[in-house]
Amino acid sequence: MAVADPLSDDGLRALLDADDVELLRVDGADEATRRAAFARADALLVRSQTKVTRELIADMPKLKVIGRAGVGVDNIDLDAATERGVIVLNAPYGNMIAAAEHTLAMMLALARHIPRAHQSLVAGRWDRKAFLGFELAGKTLGIVGLGRIGQEVAKRAKAFEMRVIAYDPYLTEERARALAVEKVSFETLLAEADIITLHTPLTDETRNLIDAAAIARMKDGVRIVNCARGGLIDERALYDALVSGKVAGAALDVFAEEPPAGNPLLDLPNVVVTPHLGASTVEAQELVARDVAQEVLNVLRGRPFKNSVNFPSLAPDVYARLKDDLALADALGRFVGALIERAPTRLRITYGGAFGPDDEAALTRAVVQGFLKRQLDIHVNFVNALFLAKQRRLAVTAEMTPRTEGFEKLLTVEATDETGASFSAAGTVLNGLGPRIVKVDGFSVDVVPRGPILYVHHHDRPGVIGRVGTLLGRHGVNIATMQVGRRDEGGRAIMMLTVDHPPGPDVLADLERLDDIDRVRALTL
């Protein structure tokens, strides 16, 4: 096993004590030594420094598993690993406390001007009046994303006597009461928070979540903290707002490009920055190293493992048989999860036709994994999906039925939100063609669940399809496929268009302004 980044002996103890493992520690070694170790290694253990590229994976012919001592796997080419059949593991739980504490540290540093006051004092000045701060007590903290880390931040903020409000698409009123926070809409959070802290994953939907339009809806003098992912904030918009005074201050541990060389945010006096230190504590680093080392050892010894971010933890023969069905289940979960608009309370999965009784458990996990993975601040995987659903008060039910509506198999996923509204999609696997979505809320379609998709609710009237195509052409959006589903002539209908590139907000806004268009959603599967 090759260990490419610095990890403590305590974190690697399971591997150091294993008689059947040879540990090759190549952190700091020259390139020739590293390449020689990589060529011999069955496993690779990294933190964030080593970039596990497609080329590096190709240069490791014996590689079976990559372990990331931490949560984020942005430095690992997951597609290349999956194509090679290499399992990628992470350690999603060890840095939870460290990240929450760092968030509070950044908040306090911002509130009391600690970095600038320190610099002033060591430079020989005693300028107390220049650093008048503010108290956290009595302020409203808005938490965007109430996952594991967001919850830990909320606990600590309550100890500072702050009012805590939270926006999370999957947060129910019941869960909010249990956490002693106020569930609010994103718009309400922007309008009422004195300090906004981000704890949401970076997805197509959350990229630049805090942009110029969102900042305009905030209080004058708001403070913004980001210890999650840099791409959540439009940094140009934040810079302009900090200069104008609309945003009084920002505390940033992460950036869209890291390291942030030349980033103008670093030059502003009302910005506190750290170099991605959220998980950088002795305790967190040992915990994540210990967790991932044990799971890598389990993979190498052929034992059950958890925290895989790209492979289900199934026996090879079972996985080979269910591979396409698992891909369909994950895609249906992601599709329904992306389109349900309020906090879900129930997920109903129906297996129609030739599904075997032993298939249900694995496929249900795959559906729930897909459904949750866009919403949570950790990598939802095959092992922890049902646990996280239970933690979120999401009731998951599964049932078998002989009904298939003409298909050999039909897998249906229906989500119900806290208002009682529901949304459903069904799919099948076509021999030689792979997974297909064949029904959406009762409308018949035939869509490959892959890539950028536009989902359009409209009225079935002449000219609607043409207007949509013309508008997309004007914006330079190329349509790869289009499916139209309707129940009755002249009634409600849907369009599902796969496009070459995700359309921007301006395109979606223009589409919604067209006659006979009710609603437009963009998603990437």
N, C-alpha and C positions, 0 to 999 in steps of 0.2 A: 504494500500500500504506500502510495506517495502522499506526503503531507506537504503542500506547496506554500502555505502561509503560516505565520507564527501562531502556535497553539501550545498551551501549557501542558506539562506532564500530567497534572491532575485532570485536565480535560481529556487527555488521551489515555488515561489509566487502563480502560478496558482493552485497548489495543496493545499497550506496552506489556500487559500481563498475559496476553494471548500467545500460547506456544505455537499456534499455526499461522501467525501473522509476522511478516518481516516489514518493519516500518522504515520507510525511506524518507527522511526529513530533508527537504531540499530548499527550504526558505533561505533566501540569500545566496544560494549556490550559483555558480556560473551556468550559462546556457547549456553547455555541453553536458554538465552533470545532471541538470534538470531533464533534458531530453532523454538521456540514458535511463533515468529513473522512471520517467513516464512510459517509455517503451516496455518496461518490465511490469508495470503496475496493473493489478486487477481492480484497484480502487483508487480514487483521488479524493483527498480531503482539502477543502479550501475555505477561506473566509471571503472577503470582498476584493482583496488585492488581485488575485490571479483571475484573469479573464479566460474562461473555459470556452474557447471558440470552436467552431466547426473544424478548423484546421488542427487544433490541439487534440480534439476527440479522435480525428482521423489518424493522428500520430500515436495513439494508444491502442494497439490492436487487441490487447487482453482486457480492456476496460469493461467492467460489469456495473459499477456503481460510482456515482459522484455524491459526496456528502458536503453540504454547505453548512458550516458552523454559524448559523444565523437564520433569519427569516427570508430576506430578499434573495431571489435567484436571478437578478438582472444581469449578473456577470456570467451566467451560464447559458449557452445556446440550447434551450430546451428542445427545440425542433430537431436539431442535429443529434442530441442525445437519444431522443425517442426513436428517431429513424434507425439508429444503431442498436436499439434495444438496451440502452444504458439507463438504469434506474437513477433518478435524481432525488435525493433526500434533503430535507432541511430540518431545522430545529425551531419550530414556531413559538414555543412557550417560554424559553429561557430568558428572553430579554424584555418581558412584559413590564416588570417593575422598573428596570433601568430606563426604559423609554418614557414611562409615566413620570418618574422623578426628574428626568431631564426636561420634560415639558414644563413642570413646575419651576425648575431652576431657571429656565429661559424666561418664563413669565415674571419671576421675581427680579431677574437681572434687568428686564425691560422696565419694570415698575420703579426700580430704585437707581437706574442709570449706573449700575455697578461697573461695567467695563470702562466707561468714560471717566467715572470718578476715580477708579484705580489708576488709569493712565495719568490723570491730572495730578494725583497725589505723588506718584513716583517721579513725576517731572518737576516736583518741588513746589507745587501750588497748593493752597489751602482755600479752595473756592467752593464753600458749602452752598452758597446761594444759587450756583449754576446747576445744581443737581436736585432740584425739588422734585420728589417723586409722588406716587399715589399709592393708596392702600388697596389690597385685593378685597378686603372685607367690604361687603355691601355691593360689590360690583357684580354684573351679570356676565357669566362665562358661557359662551356658546360653543358647544362641542359638535363638530361635524364628523359623524361616524362614531357610534357608541358600541364598538367591538370590545375586545379584551383590554386594549390599551386605553381606549376612550373611557371605559368604565373605571379603570384605576385612576385616571386623571380626575374623573368626577368625584370619587371618594376623597381624594386629597383636596380638591377645591372646596368641598363641603366643610372640611376641617378648617379652611381659611375663612369660613363664614360667607362664601360666595353663593349667589343664586346661580344654579346650573340649569341651563336649557340645552336641549339636544335635538339634532336632526339626524335621523337615520331611516332610510326607506323601510327597514325591517324592524323598527322599534314599535312595539305595541304599547297601548296605554297601560296594560297590566305590567309589562316589563319595566316601563318608565317609573311606575309607582314603586315597584320593588327596589329600584335603584335610587329612589328619592330624587329624581330629576323630572323636569317638565318636558314632555314631548311637544315639539313645535314644528311647523313647516320650515323649509329652508328660507322662505321669504321673511317669516317672523324672526328667525334667528338672526338674519342679516340686519334687520331693523332694530332689534332690542339688545344685542350683545355689546358690552363694553370691550370685551376681549373675545376673539374667535380663535379656536385652536382646531387644527385639522388632524383627523385620525381615520382616514378612509383610504382604501387601496387606490392605486393609479390604474384606471381603465379608460377605454375610449370615452365613456360617459363622464368620468370625473376629471379628465385632463383639462387644465385651465378652468376648473370649477370656480375659482376666485379670479374673475376677469374684471374689466372696466365696468361692465354693467352691474355685476354683483357688488363691487366696491361702491358704486353710486347709490346703492340701496342701503348701505351701512350708515351708522351714526357718524357724525363728524367727530374726529378724534378717536376713532376705534383703534385698537391694537390687534395685530394678527400674529399668531404663532404657528409655525409649521415644523414639526419634527417627524413628519410622515414620509411624503414623497415630494420631490421638488416640482414635478410637472403639474401638481394640483393648482399652482398659482401662475397666472400670467405675469411674469416678472416685469415686463415693460409697464403694464398697467399699475402694478404695485409701486414701482419706482415713481411714476408720475403722481400717484396719490400721496406718497410720502413727501415728495417735494412740495406739493400744494398744501399739505397739512390736513387733507381729508382723512388720511391714516396717520395717527400720531406716532406710531412706532411699529416695528416688526421685529420678531425674533425668529431666525431661520437656522435650522440645522441641516437642511437639505436644499438642493438647487436643481434646476432643470438640467444643467450640465455640471458635472463634478470631475475634477475640482473647478470652481467657478472663476477661473482666471479671466480678468478683465470685466467681471460683472459689475456694473455701475452701482448695484445695491451695496456693495462693500465700501463705497466711498461716503455713504450717508451717515450723519451723526446719530440719527434716530433708528438705526438698525443694529441689532445684536446678532452676531453670527458665530457658529461653531462648525467644525469640519465633520459633519455627519457622525456625531458622538452619541446618538440616542442609545445604542446598545453597548457603549464602551465603558463597562465597569468590569472589575475583576470577577465579580460574582456572575454576571451575565455571560461573560466570555467562557468561563469554566462550565456553566450550565449548558450552554448551547453546544460546546465542544463535547461534553460528556454525553449529551443526548444523541448527537449525530454519530459519534464514534460507536456507540452501542448498536445503533440501527444499521450502520454500515457492516459491522461485524455479523449481525443477524443475516443480512443479505448474503455475505460471503459464505456463511455456514449453512445456507439454505433454510433458515428459520423464518417464521412470520416476522414481518417488519411493518413499521408505520411511518407516517409523515412523508410518503412519496408524493412529489408534486407532478409527476407525469405518468406513472403507471399504477394501475390497481394492484393491490396486494393479493393476487390470485395465483393458484397453481398454474404452471405454464400450459397444461392441457385444457384447463377450464378457460383460461384467457384466450387461447387460440380459437376455441369454439364460440365464445361470446364476443369476440373482438368487435365485430360490426354492430351487434346489439348494444354493447357498452358505449360505442361512439354515438349511436342514435339516442340512447338514454341521456347521456351527458348533453347532447345538443338540444334535446327537447327541454331539459331542465334549464339550460342557459337561455333558451328562447322565451320560455314562459317567465323566468325570473327577470328578464330584461324588460318585459312588457307589462307586468303587473305594477300598478301605480301606487298602491298603498301597502301598509305593513301586512304581510300575509299571515294568516293564522292556520291554514290547512293546505296540505298538498296531498291530492288523491291521485294514485297511480293505478291504472288498469291494464292488465296484461291479457290481450285477446289472442286466441288461437294456439299456435304450436309452441308457445313458451313452456319449458319444462318446469316442474315444481321446484327444482333446485336452482333455477335461474333467477327467481324473484329477489332473493336477498342481495345478490351482487348488482342486479340492474337497479334496484331501488336505491342503493347507495350511490350509483352513478347518476341517477336523476337528481337526487338531493345535492350531490356534489356540484353538478352543473347549475342547479337553481341558486345555491348559496354563494358560489365563488365570485360573482360580480359584486356582492354586497358587503362582504366581510373584510376585515383588515388583516387577515391571515390567509395563507394558502389552504383553502379547503381541499381535502383529499378524500380518497376512498375510505380511509380508516376513520377519520374524525367527522365525516359528514353528518351521520345520524346523531352523534353526540352534540354537535353544534346546533342542529335543528331543535333538539330537545331543550338546549340551553336558551334558544330564542323563542321558546313556547310555540314552535311550529309543529302542529300535529301532522304526522305522515302516516297515511294508510295505503295499503296495497291490496288488490283483489284480482282474481282470475275470472275470465269470462270466455265462453266459446265464440262470442260475437267478434267478427273481424272485418265486416263490411266489404267482403270480397278479397281481402288480403290473406296471405298465409299466417302472418302475425300482424297485430296492431297494438302499439304501445301508446297509451293516452295519458297525458299529464294535465291535471286541472288544479289551479291554485285559486284559493278563496281568500279575500282580504278581510280586514277587521270590520268593514261595512257590510259584508255579505256578498259583495260583487265577486264574480269569478271569471277566469280566463283559461282557455284550454287549447292544447295542441296535440295532434296525434301524428305518429310516424310509423314507418315500416322500413325494412331492409329489402331492397330489390336485388335479386341475384345478379351478380356481376356489375351492379351499378351503385351499391352501397346505400347508406341511410338517406331517407327522404322524409320531409314533412309533407303529409298528405291531407291534413285537416287543421284549420285554425278557427276556433270558435264556431265549428260546424260548417265553415266554408271549405269546399274541396279545392285543393291546390296540389302542386307537385314541385317542391322546392328542395334543392340540395342545401343542407344546413351548413354553409361554409361561406366565409368572407363577409364583406359589407352588404347589408340588406336594408332596403327601404320598405316599411310596412305602412300601407296607406288605407285608411277608411274613407270610402266615398259613396256617392249615389250613382247607381247604374243608369247613366244617361249618355246620349251620344256626345262625343267630343272630349269626354273627360280624359280618356287614355291619351289622346293626341296632345291635349294641353300639358299633361304631365311630361310626356316625352319631349315636347318642344322646349319646355322650361329647363329640363335637365340638360338638353343639348346646348341651350344658351349658356348655361353655367359650366359647360365642359365636362359634365358627368356622363360617362359612357355606360349604357345599360347592357349588361351581359345576358340576363334572362328576365322575362316578365311573366308572372302568373296572375290571372284574375279569377276571383271566386265570387259567386253570387248565389242567392237562394231563389229570388223571384225577379222577374224582369222589371226593371225600373226601381227596384228596392235598394236596400243597403248592400254594399259589396266591398271587397278588399282587393288591393293590389299588393303583390310581393315582388319587388324588383331586386335582383342582385346586380350590383354596380362594381366598377373596377376600383374605385376609391371612395372612402367615406365622404359624404357631402357635408359641407360646413353648415353652421347655424343659419347663415343667410339663405342658403338653398332651401332648408327646411321651412323657414319663415315664408319664403316666396311660394312654396308649394301649398302651405296652409291657407294662403290668401286666394288661391284659385277657386273659382266657382265649383260647387258640388264636392269639395274636399272637406271632410270633417276633421281628420286627425292624421298626423304623420309622425312616425317614429323611425329613428335610424339605429341600427345595432350592428355589431360585428360578431359573427359566430366563428 
